[in-house]
């Protein structure tokens, strides 16, 4: 479950950065999350929080394999820092 949470976090952060609050407001309305009048009353911060929640809940329905496929499709990469004591073992493994 920890790995899925990490993958979901990467995907959510990536997708949120792709659009601004106006685009997310429109997307939340088009997906039926908010009616237009309510969405118009939200601050940009509230829109982004709602978008984060929407994406998180959407990605939570995916399997680990599906999440990895989504990461690859979006070209999302990350690095990990391995202490020097463990680098050779990690490389050999």
N, CA, C and O atoms as a printed pandas DataFrame, in Angstrom:
     atom_number atom_name residue_name chain_id  residue_number  x_coord  y_coord  z_coord
0              1         N          UNK        A               1    0.824   -1.201    0.000
1              2        CA          UNK        A               1    0.000    0.000    0.000
2              3         C          UNK        A               1    0.864    1.260    0.000
3              4         O          UNK        A               1    0.480    2.264   -0.599
4              5         N          UNK        A               2    2.023    1.226    0.660
5              6        CA          UNK        A               2    2.915    2.382    0.686
6              7         C          UNK        A               2    3.383    2.731   -0.726
7              8         O          UNK        A               2    3.441    3.908   -1.083
8              9         N          UNK        A               3    3.715    1.720   -1.530
9             10        CA          UNK        A               3    4.171    1.966   -2.894
10            11         C          UNK        A               3    3.057    2.607   -3.709
11            12         O          UNK        A               3    3.308    3.560   -4.447
12            13         N          UNK        A               4    1.844    2.106   -3.592
13            14        CA          UNK        A               4    0.730    2.694   -4.325
14            15         C          UNK        A               4    0.535    4.158   -3.949
15            16         O          UNK        A               4    0.281    4.993   -4.817
16            17         N          UNK        A               5    0.652    4.473   -2.663
17            18        CA          UNK        A               5    0.501    5.862   -2.222
18            19         C          UNK        A               5    1.570    6.748   -2.844
19            20         O          UNK        A               5    1.292    7.881   -3.237
20            21         N          UNK        A               6    2.781    6.236   -2.932
21            22        CA          UNK        A               6    3.868    6.994   -3.537
22            23         C          UNK        A               6    3.615    7.199   -5.027
23            24         O          UNK        A               6    3.797    8.302   -5.542
24            25         N          UNK        A               7    3.202    6.154   -5.712
25            26        CA          UNK        A               7    2.918    6.268   -7.144
26            27         C          UNK        A               7    1.769    7.244   -7.398
27            28         O          UNK        A               7    1.824    8.055   -8.322
28            29         N          UNK        A               8    0.743    7.157   -6.579
29            30        CA          UNK        A               8   -0.401    8.064   -6.701
30            31         C          UNK        A               8    0.040    9.505   -6.479
31            32         O          UNK        A               8   -0.409   10.413   -7.178
32            33         N          UNK        A               9    0.908    9.707   -5.517
33            34        CA          UNK        A               9    1.410   11.051   -5.241
34            35         C          UNK        A               9    2.173   11.610   -6.437
35            36         O          UNK        A               9    1.979   12.767   -6.809
36            37         N          UNK        A              10    3.041   10.797   -7.044
37            38        CA          UNK        A              10    3.776   11.231   -8.236
38            39         C          UNK        A              10    2.814   11.606   -9.365
39            40         O          UNK        A              10    2.959   12.658   -9.986
40            41         N          UNK        A              11    1.841   10.747   -9.624
41            42        CA          UNK        A              11    0.887   10.996  -10.702
42            43         C          UNK        A              11    0.048   12.237  -10.440
43            44         O          UNK        A              11   -0.155   13.060  -11.333
44            45         N          UNK        A              12   -0.433   12.366   -9.225
45            46        CA          UNK        A              12   -1.271   13.507   -8.863
46            47         C          UNK        A              12   -0.494   14.808   -9.000
47            48         O          UNK        A              12   -0.982   15.764   -9.602
48            49         N          UNK        A              13    0.707   14.848   -8.446
49            50        CA          UNK        A              13    1.528   16.056   -8.542
50            51         C          UNK        A              13    1.803   16.421   -9.998
51            52         O          UNK        A              13    1.729   17.589  -10.379
52            53         N          UNK        A              14    2.116   15.424  -10.796
53            54        CA          UNK        A              14    2.391   15.662  -12.209
54            55         C          UNK        A              14    1.167   16.228  -12.916
55            56         O          UNK        A              14    1.268   17.228  -13.627
56            57         N          UNK        A              15    0.018   15.601  -12.726
57            58        CA          UNK        A              15   -1.193   16.038  -13.417
58            59         C          UNK        A              15   -1.634   17.426  -12.964
59            60         O          UNK        A              15   -2.126   18.211  -13.775
60            61         N          UNK        A              16   -1.466   17.736  -11.688
61            62        CA          UNK        A              16   -1.857   19.059  -11.194
62            63         C          UNK        A              16   -1.002   20.158  -11.830
63            64         O          UNK        A              16   -1.491   21.263  -12.065
64            65         N          UNK        A              17    0.249   19.865  -12.105
65            66        CA          UNK        A              17    1.148   20.863  -12.685
66            67         C          UNK        A              17    0.873   21.121  -14.164
67            68         O          UNK        A              17    1.364   22.100  -14.725
68            69         N          UNK        A              18    0.097   20.254  -14.792
69            70        CA          UNK        A              18   -0.158   20.381  -16.227
70            71         C          UNK        A              18   -1.136   21.507  -16.558
71            72         O          UNK        A              18   -1.119   22.026  -17.675
72            73         N          UNK        A              19   -1.986   21.892  -15.610
73            74        CA          UNK        A              19   -2.998   22.917  -15.856
74            75         C          UNK        A              19   -3.088   23.876  -14.686
75            76         O          UNK        A              19   -2.681   23.557  -13.568
76            77         N          UNK        A              20   -3.627   25.056  -14.958
77            78        CA          UNK        A              20   -3.827   26.037  -13.900
78            79         C          UNK        A              20   -5.211   25.864  -13.269
79            80         O          UNK        A              20   -5.974   24.977  -13.652
80            81         N          UNK        A              21   -5.522   26.729  -12.295
81            82        CA          UNK        A              21   -6.781   26.601  -11.553
82            83         C          UNK        A              21   -8.001   26.778  -12.458
83            84         O          UNK        A              21   -9.031   26.141  -12.238
84            85         N          UNK        A              22   -7.893   27.633  -13.466
85            86        CA          UNK        A              22   -9.028   27.845  -14.372
86            87         C          UNK        A              22   -9.343   26.558  -15.132
87            88         O          UNK        A              22  -10.504   26.163  -15.240
88            89         N          UNK        A              23   -8.313   25.915  -15.651
89            90        CA          UNK        A              23   -8.520   24.659  -16.387
90            91         C          UNK        A              23   -9.065   23.574  -15.466
91            92         O          UNK        A              23   -9.947   22.808  -15.854
92            93         N          UNK        A              24   -8.538   23.510  -14.246
93            94        CA          UNK        A              24   -9.044   22.500  -13.310
94            95         C          UNK        A              24  -10.481   22.802  -12.905
95            96         O          UNK        A              24  -11.283   21.883  -12.740
96            97         N          UNK        A              25  -10.815   24.076  -12.744
97            98        CA          UNK        A              25  -12.194   24.438  -12.414
98            99         C          UNK        A              25  -13.125   23.926  -13.521
99           100         O          UNK        A              25  -14.160   23.321  -13.240
100          101         N          UNK        A              26  -12.751   24.171  -14.767
101          102        CA          UNK        A              26  -13.563   23.705  -15.898
102          103         C          UNK        A              26  -13.654   22.189  -15.934
103          104         O          UNK        A              26  -14.711   21.630  -16.227
104          105         N          UNK        A              27  -12.552   21.529  -15.638
105          106        CA          UNK        A              27  -12.555   20.065  -15.649
106          107         C          UNK        A              27  -13.457   19.508  -14.546
107          108         O          UNK        A              27  -14.193   18.547  -14.768
108          109         N          UNK        A              28  -13.399   20.109  -13.366
109          110        CA          UNK        A              28  -14.251   19.644  -12.258
110          111         C          UNK        A              28  -15.731   19.824  -12.590
111          112         O          UNK        A              28  -16.563   18.996  -12.218
112          113         N          UNK        A              29  -16.050   20.904  -13.288
113          114        CA          UNK        A              29  -17.440   21.126  -13.716
114          115         C          UNK        A              29  -17.813   20.105  -14.783
115          116         O          UNK        A              29  -18.890   19.511  -14.716
116          117         N          UNK        A              30  -16.940   19.892  -15.767
117          118        CA          UNK        A              30  -17.272   18.973  -16.860
118          119         C          UNK        A              30  -17.398   17.523  -16.390
119          120         O          UNK        A              30  -18.103   16.726  -17.008
120          121         N          UNK        A              31  -16.713   17.185  -15.294
121          122        CA          UNK        A              31  -16.811   15.831  -14.749
122          123         C          UNK        A              31  -17.954   15.694  -13.744
123          124         O          UNK        A              31  -18.162   14.628  -13.165
124          125         N          UNK        A              32  -18.687   16.786  -13.547
125          126        CA          UNK        A              32  -19.843   16.738  -12.657
126          127         C          UNK        A              32  -19.502   16.779  -11.181
127          128         O          UNK        A              32  -20.338   16.451  -10.340
128          129         N          UNK        A              33  -18.278   17.181  -10.858
129          130        CA          UNK        A              33  -17.873   17.266   -9.446
130          131         C          UNK        A              33  -18.543   18.466   -8.780
131          132         O          UNK        A              33  -18.998   18.376   -7.640
132          133         N          UNK        A              34  -18.600   19.583   -9.493
133          134        CA          UNK        A              34  -19.236   20.803   -8.992
134          135         C          UNK        A              34  -20.140   21.370  -10.072
135          136         O          UNK        A              34  -19.828   21.280  -11.259
136          137         N          UNK        A              35  -21.270   21.958   -9.659
137          138        CA          UNK        A              35  -22.036   22.739  -10.632
138          139         C          UNK        A              35  -21.271   24.040  -10.939
139          140         O          UNK        A              35  -20.456   24.482  -10.129
140          141         N          UNK        A              36  -21.524   24.633  -12.071
141          142        CA          UNK        A              36  -20.788   25.805  -12.521
142          143         C          UNK        A              36  -20.819   26.946  -11.512
143          144         O          UNK        A              36  -19.790   27.578  -11.273
144          145         N          UNK        A              37  -21.970   27.223  -10.917
145          146        CA          UNK        A              37  -22.072   28.347   -9.987
146          147         C          UNK        A              37  -21.244   28.110   -8.721
147          148         O          UNK        A              37  -20.641   29.044   -8.194
148          149         N          UNK        A              38  -21.211   26.883   -8.238
149          150        CA          UNK        A              38  -20.388   26.580   -7.058
150          151         C          UNK        A              38  -18.904   26.634   -7.395
151          152         O          UNK        A              38  -18.106   27.142   -6.608
152          153         N          UNK        A              39  -18.536   26.122   -8.540
153          154        CA          UNK        A              39  -17.137   26.136   -8.949
154          155         C          UNK        A              39  -16.636   27.568   -9.112
155          156         O          UNK        A              39  -15.483   27.863   -8.795
156          157         N          UNK        A              40  -17.485   28.447   -9.598
157          158        CA          UNK        A              40  -17.101   29.844   -9.793
158          159         C          UNK        A              40  -16.817   30.531   -8.462
159          160         O          UNK        A              40  -16.028   31.474   -8.409
160          161         N          UNK        A              41  -17.449   30.069   -7.391
161          162        CA          UNK        A              41  -17.261   30.678   -6.072
162          163         C          UNK        A              41  -16.010   30.187   -5.348
163          164         O          UNK        A              41  -15.612   30.767   -4.337
164          165         N          UNK        A              42  -15.392   29.126   -5.855
165          166        CA          UNK        A              42  -14.216   28.564   -5.180
166          167         C          UNK        A              42  -12.972   29.403   -5.430
167          168         O          UNK        A              42  -12.783   29.939   -6.522
168          169         N          UNK        A              43  -12.129   29.512   -4.417
169          170        CA          UNK        A              43  -10.828   30.154   -4.605
170          171         C          UNK        A              43   -9.944   29.221   -5.427
171          172         O          UNK        A              43  -10.232   28.031   -5.553
172          173         N          UNK        A              44   -8.882   29.761   -5.975
173          174        CA          UNK        A              44   -7.954   28.919   -6.734
174          175         C          UNK        A              44   -7.380   27.805   -5.869
175          176         O          UNK        A              44   -7.193   26.684   -6.342
176          177         N          UNK        A              45   -7.100   28.106   -4.606
177          178        CA          UNK        A              45   -6.568   27.097   -3.690
178          179         C          UNK        A              45   -7.580   25.978   -3.461
179          180         O          UNK        A              45   -7.218   24.803   -3.403
180          181         N          UNK        A              46   -8.845   26.353   -3.333
181          182        CA          UNK        A              46   -9.896   25.351   -3.129
182          183         C          UNK        A              46  -10.074   24.486   -4.384
183          184         O          UNK        A              46  -10.308   23.282   -4.285
184          185         N          UNK        A              47   -9.962   25.098   -5.544
185          186        CA          UNK        A              47  -10.062   24.346   -6.800
186          187         C          UNK        A              47   -8.933   23.325   -6.882
187          188         O          UNK        A              47   -9.167   22.166   -7.223
188          189         N          UNK        A              48   -7.719   23.746   -6.573
189          190        CA          UNK        A              48   -6.582   22.837   -6.652
190          191         C          UNK        A              48   -6.689   21.728   -5.606
191          192         O          UNK        A              48   -6.296   20.592   -5.872
192          193         N          UNK        A              49   -7.211   22.041   -4.431
193          194        CA          UNK        A              49   -7.418   21.006   -3.407
194          195         C          UNK        A              49   -8.467   20.005   -3.874
195          196         O          UNK        A              49   -8.309   18.801   -3.672
196          197         N          UNK        A              50   -9.532   20.494   -4.494
197          198        CA          UNK        A              50  -10.562   19.598   -5.019
198          199         C          UNK        A              50  -10.000   18.742   -6.149
199          200         O          UNK        A              50  -10.312   17.556   -6.248
200          201         N          UNK        A              51   -9.171   19.344   -7.000
201          202        CA          UNK        A              51   -8.558   18.595   -8.098
202          203         C          UNK        A              51   -7.622   17.516   -7.559
203          204         O          UNK        A              51   -7.594   16.398   -8.074
204          205         N          UNK        A              52   -6.855   17.855   -6.520
205          206        CA          UNK        A              52   -5.957   16.862   -5.902
206          207         C          UNK        A              52   -6.771   15.697   -5.347
207          208         O          UNK        A              52   -6.400   14.537   -5.530
208          209         N          UNK        A              53   -7.859   15.994   -4.682
209          210        CA          UNK        A              53   -8.717   14.949   -4.120
210          211         C          UNK        A              53   -9.310   14.086   -5.228
211          212         O          UNK        A              53   -9.330   12.859   -5.131
212          213         N          UNK        A              54   -9.792   14.740   -6.277
213          214        CA          UNK        A              54  -10.368   14.022   -7.416
214          215         C          UNK        A              54   -9.342   13.060   -8.027
215          216         O          UNK        A              54   -9.647   11.888   -8.249
216          217         N          UNK        A              55   -8.134   13.552   -8.299
217          218        CA          UNK        A              55   -7.103   12.714   -8.904
218          219         C          UNK        A              55   -6.698   11.568   -7.976
219          220         O          UNK        A              55   -6.534   10.431   -8.417
220          221         N          UNK        A              56   -6.540   11.877   -6.701
221          222        CA          UNK        A              56   -6.145   10.847   -5.739
222          223         C          UNK        A              56   -7.177    9.725   -5.692
223          224         O          UNK        A              56   -6.823    8.546   -5.734
224          225         N          UNK        A              57   -8.428   10.089   -5.606
225          226        CA          UNK        A              57   -9.485    9.070   -5.572
226          227         C          UNK        A              57   -9.549    8.289   -6.874
227          228         O          UNK        A              57   -9.793    7.082   -6.861
228          229         N          UNK        A              58   -9.334    8.959   -7.991
229          230        CA          UNK        A              58   -9.345    8.276   -9.276
230          231         C          UNK        A              58   -8.188    7.266   -9.353
231          232         O          UNK        A              58   -8.386    6.120   -9.755
232          233         N          UNK        A              59   -6.984    7.700   -8.964
233          234        CA          UNK        A              59   -5.826    6.808   -9.053
234          235         C          UNK        A              59   -5.872    5.684   -8.016
235          236         O          UNK        A              59   -5.272    4.631   -8.234
236          237         N          UNK        A              60   -6.563    5.879   -6.903
237          238        CA          UNK        A              60   -6.667    4.825   -5.892
238          239         C          UNK        A              60   -7.411    3.597   -6.422
239          240         O          UNK        A              60   -7.286    2.508   -5.862
240          241         N          UNK        A              61   -8.170    3.766   -7.480
241          242        CA          UNK        A              61   -8.909    2.653   -8.066
242          243         C          UNK        A              61   -8.034    1.806   -8.996
243          244         O          UNK        A              61   -8.454    0.737   -9.439
244          245         N          UNK        A              62   -6.826    2.281   -9.290
245          246        CA          UNK        A              62   -5.917    1.579  -10.193
246          247         C          UNK        A              62   -5.067    0.562   -9.435
247          248         O          UNK        A              62   -4.756    0.742   -8.257
248          249         N          UNK        A              63   -4.707   -0.490  -10.125
249          250        CA          UNK        A              63   -3.767   -1.455   -9.549
250          251         C          UNK        A              63   -2.357   -0.874   -9.651
251          252         O          UNK        A              63   -2.126    0.112  -10.351
252          253         N          UNK        A              64   -1.422   -1.502   -8.940
253          254        CA          UNK        A              64   -0.031   -1.061   -8.987
254          255         C          UNK        A              64    0.504   -1.107  -10.418
255          256         O          UNK        A              64    1.227   -0.206  -10.844
256          257         N          UNK        A              65    0.154   -2.137  -11.140
257          258        CA          UNK        A              65    0.582   -2.276  -12.537
258          259         C          UNK        A              65    0.021   -1.144  -13.399
259          260         O          UNK        A              65    0.730   -0.581  -14.233
260          261         N          UNK        A              66   -1.238   -0.822  -13.196
261          262        CA          UNK        A              66   -1.858    0.269  -13.951
262          263         C          UNK        A              66   -1.210    1.614  -13.606
263          264         O          UNK        A              66   -1.016    2.459  -14.480
264          265         N          UNK        A              67   -0.880    1.803  -12.336
265          266        CA          UNK        A              67   -0.212    3.042  -11.928
266          267         C          UNK        A              67    1.152    3.173  -12.605
267          268         O          UNK        A              67    1.525    4.251  -13.067
268          269         N          UNK        A              68    1.889    2.069  -12.657
269          270        CA          UNK        A              68    3.198    2.087  -13.321
270          271         C          UNK        A              68    3.028    2.391  -14.807
271          272         O          UNK        A              68    3.835    3.122  -15.381
272          273         N          UNK        A              69    2.001    1.847  -15.430
273          274        CA          UNK        A              69    1.731    2.139  -16.840
274          275         C          UNK        A              69    1.417    3.618  -17.047
275          276         O          UNK        A              69    1.859    4.224  -18.023
276          277         N          UNK        A              70    0.659    4.187  -16.130
277          278        CA          UNK        A              70    0.341    5.622  -16.202
278          279         C          UNK        A              70    1.611    6.467  -16.059
279          280         O          UNK        A              70    1.782    7.459  -16.768
280          281         N          UNK        A              71    2.489    6.075  -15.151
281          282        CA          UNK        A              71    3.761    6.792  -14.983
282          283         C          UNK        A              71    4.576    6.755  -16.267
283          284         O          UNK        A              71    5.097    7.780  -16.709
284          285         N          UNK        A              72    4.686    5.571  -16.866
285          286        CA          UNK        A              72    5.443    5.428  -18.112
286          287         C          UNK        A              72    4.802    6.244  -19.239
287          288         O          UNK        A              72    5.502    6.901  -20.010
288          289         N          UNK        A              73    3.477    6.199  -19.330
289          290        CA          UNK        A              73    2.774    6.922  -20.392
290          291         C          UNK        A              73    3.002    8.429  -20.285
291          292         O          UNK        A              73    3.043    9.126  -21.299
292          293         N          UNK        A              74    3.150    8.926  -19.071
293          294        CA          UNK        A              74    3.367   10.353  -18.855
294          295         C          UNK        A              74    4.855   10.725  -18.860
295          296         O          UNK        A              74    5.203   11.905  -18.810
296          297         N          UNK        A              75    5.721    9.721  -18.921
297          298        CA          UNK        A              75    7.160    9.983  -18.920
298          299         C          UNK        A              75    7.679   10.463  -17.575
299          300         O          UNK        A              75    8.669   11.191  -17.506
300          301         N          UNK        A              76    7.010   10.055  -16.513
301          302        CA          UNK        A              76    7.410   10.483  -15.165
302          303         C          UNK        A              76    8.520    9.571  -14.666
303          304         O          UNK        A              76    8.373    8.349  -14.646
304          305         N          UNK        A              77    9.622   10.169  -14.266
305          306        CA          UNK        A              77   10.733    9.418  -13.691
306          307         C          UNK        A              77   11.098   10.042  -12.356
307          308         O          UNK        A              77   10.721   11.177  -12.061
308          309         N          UNK        A              78   11.831    9.292  -11.557
309          310        CA          UNK        A              78   12.317    9.804  -10.287
310          311         C          UNK        A              78   13.590    9.055   -9.945
311          312         O          UNK        A              78   13.871    7.986  -10.487
312          313         N          UNK        A              79   14.338    9.630   -9.050
313          314        CA          UNK        A              79   15.576    8.982   -8.631
314          315         C          UNK        A              79   15.491    8.674   -7.139
315          316         O          UNK        A              79   14.715    9.277   -6.398
316          317         N          UNK        A              80   16.293    7.739   -6.739
317          318        CA          UNK        A              80   16.372    7.403   -5.324
318          319         C          UNK        A              80   17.820    7.527   -4.887
319          320         O          UNK        A              80   18.739    7.262   -5.662
320          321         N          UNK        A              81   18.012    7.923   -3.668
321          322        CA          UNK        A              81   19.351    8.033   -3.110
322          323         C          UNK        A              81   19.618    6.822   -2.231
323          324         O          UNK        A              81   18.913    6.576   -1.252
324          325         N          UNK        A              82   20.637    6.080   -2.596
325          326        CA          UNK        A              82   21.023    4.906   -1.825
326          327         C          UNK        A              82   22.336    5.240   -1.128
327          328         O          UNK        A              82   23.283    5.682   -1.779
328          329         N          UNK        A              83   22.407    5.035    0.188
329          330        CA          UNK        A              83   23.662    5.313    0.893
330          331         C          UNK        A              83   24.815    4.530    0.249
331          332         O          UNK        A              83   24.619    3.426   -0.260
332          333         N          UNK        A              84   25.988    5.104    0.278
333          334        CA          UNK        A              84   27.164    4.511   -0.363
334          335         C          UNK        A              84   27.405    3.078    0.106
335          336         O          UNK        A              84   27.860    2.244   -0.677
336          337         N          UNK        A              85   27.109    2.783    1.362
337          338        CA          UNK        A              85   27.326    1.436    1.901
338          339         C          UNK        A              85   26.496    0.382    1.168
339          340         O          UNK        A              85   26.874   -0.789    1.143
340          341         N          UNK        A              86   25.391    0.774    0.583
341          342        CA          UNK        A              86   24.475   -0.185   -0.030
342          343         C          UNK        A              86   24.485   -0.126   -1.566
343          344         O          UNK        A              86   23.849   -0.957   -2.214
344          345         N          UNK        A              87   25.193    0.836   -2.148
345          346        CA          UNK        A              87   25.150    1.002   -3.592
346          347         C          UNK        A              87   25.649   -0.226   -4.348
347          348         O          UNK        A              87   25.003   -0.666   -5.299
348          349         N          UNK        A              88   26.788   -0.786   -3.940
349          350        CA          UNK        A              88   27.323   -1.941   -4.640
350          351         C          UNK        A              88   26.358   -3.138   -4.549
351          352         O          UNK        A              88   26.152   -3.856   -5.528
352          353         N          UNK        A              89   25.786   -3.333   -3.387
353          354        CA          UNK        A              89   24.824   -4.428   -3.231
354          355         C          UNK        A              89   23.606   -4.221   -4.106
355          356         O          UNK        A              89   23.092   -5.176   -4.689
356          357         N          UNK        A              90   23.133   -2.979   -4.207
357          358        CA          UNK        A              90   21.976   -2.683   -5.036
358          359         C          UNK        A              90   22.313   -2.900   -6.512
359          360         O          UNK        A              90   21.494   -3.423   -7.267
360          361         N          UNK        A              91   23.504   -2.503   -6.915
361          362        CA          UNK        A              91   23.927   -2.678   -8.302
362          363         C          UNK        A              91   24.042   -4.159   -8.638
363          364         O          UNK        A              91   23.608   -4.593   -9.706
364          365         N          UNK        A              92   24.627   -4.935   -7.730
365          366        CA          UNK        A              92   24.787   -6.371   -7.950
366          367         C          UNK        A              92   23.452   -7.100   -7.957
367          368         O          UNK        A              92   23.276   -8.083   -8.677
368          369         N          UNK        A              93   22.520   -6.618   -7.157
369          370        CA          UNK        A              93   21.227   -7.280   -7.060
370          371         C          UNK        A              93   20.511   -7.174   -8.371
371          372         O          UNK        A              93   19.392   -7.670   -8.505
